[in-house]
Amino acid sequence: MSQEVRDSTAVVEEEAALYKDLRPAGGQLVLPALTVDEDIYRHNRDTFFALLGAYGARIAPHAKTPMCPEIAHNLIAAGAWGATVANLQQAEIMLAAGVKTILIANQIGGTASVQRLRRLADTFSGAEIFCFADSTEAAGALAQAFSGWDKTPLPVLVEVGAGRTGARTTSQAKQVIDVITSAPSLTLAGVGTYEGAVTGETPERLDANMAALFALTAETFVLARQANPDKTLLLSAGGSAHFDRVIDALMPVAKADGNAPLLLRSGAIFFSDHGIYRRGFEALDRRALLMLDGKPFVANERFKPAMRLWAEVISVPEPGLAIVGMGMRDVSFDQDQPLPLVLHRDGAALDGDLSSKAKVTKLNDQHAFLAVAGDCAMRIGDIVEFGISHPCTCFDRWRFFYVTDAAGRIAHRYRTYFH
């Protein structure tokens, strides 16, 4: 796998020269195409890193969002602790690409899966792999798979949770801690949780349920510290749409301990979007929990959408309807339909306020149906620049995506490794 990833990266770099300086807006690429604005991505990255730094928090960005080794290495070079992944396939890709510190922020599974993890740890013995366990069965399986392990013990975080994986009580968490600490091949590395699965019928109930999860996390951390008084322990949470809640609730726990980095695992935040994250930031701004540079941190002003989907108008079969050559195989639609932003014709922006005049009403596999107002005269061959909602489920439709510079020209072409 290592050689395959290296060879693929070399081919992508070689092929990138074929696309450099081309402009999606000018129809110079085969469409549809997915792009990331490099300046906006870097701005979002630097903004979030500055905010975390101001509060003393760290980040292991979730690699599952773009599944792109170049992005993972860029974030680590900018100061990230390492990379987070969701499963063994993602872990193998990132390790093969040279990432040295990996957090598998999910349950590994049963006997066959933990044996695969052992083989992965054997293959990439120079890397440090952290993982989660939320039950005595999960911790026991890890202990058995790593029995006889003659290297540094495997770092394991006890996971607590609500709505998804994770031990539900401190009693359950204590049992997991006991299994980890009694296994010579394992070492207790901290406590992890994921707040994004918490729900509530009302805003007040959501707040209460979030508070309950963070209280469970803090109480479990006390148990972990009692079991391991001297070692650095991680305190980790998801942190994308609710990073303010995580910092507000768990940073005091980390600071009081003095030897426990608060480690967020945000991934999509570096790309943002025009849908689910925009709404999440609106809610975050209403909570007004964070400050930066002496001012309230306003996420919807600080973070900008970096991703664009470009597609061509291929038919205008009747008044008020345009068909664009882009569909469910090309863009995320699990949260919202793509948002028309700009209409381009002959390489120039013809209409920069397209969202008020055109709306995607339906997607087929390769077609987007746009309801178009009377004052928006789309023609065959026009190019529509779309915003997206939910970066994770947009990236995974593409084997390659382009990175654009400030002038809208292609600067890089990167490969993704989803499956």
Stockholm file with secondary structure:
# STOCKHOLM 1.0

chainA/1-419         MSQEVRDSTAVVEEEAALYKDLRPAGGQLVLPALTVDEDIYRHNRDTFFALLGAYGARIAPHAKTPMCPEIAHNLIAAGAWGATVANLQQAEIMLAAGVKTILIANQIGGTASVQRLRRLADTFSGAEIFCFADSTEAAGALAQAFSGWDKTPLPVLVEVGAGRTGARTTSQAKQVIDVITSAPSLTLAGVGTYEGAVTGETPERLDANMAALFALTAETFVLARQANPDKTLLLSAGGSAHFDRVIDALMPVAKADGNAPLLLRSGAIFFSDHGIYRRGFEALDRRALLMLDGKPFVANERFKPAMRLWAEVISVPEPGLAIVGMGMRDVSFDQDQPLPLVLHRDGAALDGDLSSKAKVTKLNDQHAFLAVAGDCAMRIGDIVEFGISHPCTCFDRWRFFYVTDAAGRIAHRYRTYFH
#=GR chainA/1-419 SS CHHHHHHHHHHHHHHHHHHTTCCGGGTCSCSSEEEEEHHHHHHHHHHHHHHHHHHTCEECCBTTTTCCHHHHHHHHHTTCSCEEESSHHHHHHHHHTTCCEEEEEEECCSHHHHHHHHHHHHHTTTSEEEEEECSHHHHHHHHHHTTTCCSSCEEEEEEBCSSSSSBSSHHHHHHHHHHHHHCTTEEEEEEECCGGGCCCSSHHHHHHHHHHHHHHHHHHHHHHHHHSSSSCCEEEECCSTTHHHHHHHHHHHHHHHSSCCEEECCCGGGTCCSSHHHHHHHHHHHHCCCEETTEECCHHHHCCCCEEEEEEEEEEEETTEEEESCCTTTSCCSSCCCEEEEEEETTEEEESCGGGTEEEEEECSSCEEEEECTTCCCCTTCEEEEECSCSHHHHTTCSEEEEECTTSCEEEEEECCCC
#=GC SS_cons         CHHHHHHHHHHHHHHHHHHTTCCGGGTCSCSSEEEEEHHHHHHHHHHHHHHHHHHTCEECCBTTTTCCHHHHHHHHHTTCSCEEESSHHHHHHHHHTTCCEEEEEEECCSHHHHHHHHHHHHHTTTSEEEEEECSHHHHHHHHHHTTTCCSSCEEEEEEBCSSSSSBSSHHHHHHHHHHHHHCTTEEEEEEECCGGGCCCSSHHHHHHHHHHHHHHHHHHHHHHHHHSSSSCCEEEECCSTTHHHHHHHHHHHHHHHSSCCEEECCCGGGTCCSSHHHHHHHHHHHHCCCEETTEECCHHHHCCCCEEEEEEEEEEEETTEEEESCCTTTSCCSSCCCEEEEEEETTEEEESCGGGTEEEEEECSSCEEEEECTTCCCCTTCEEEEECSCSHHHHTTCSEEEEECTTSCEEEEEECCCC
//
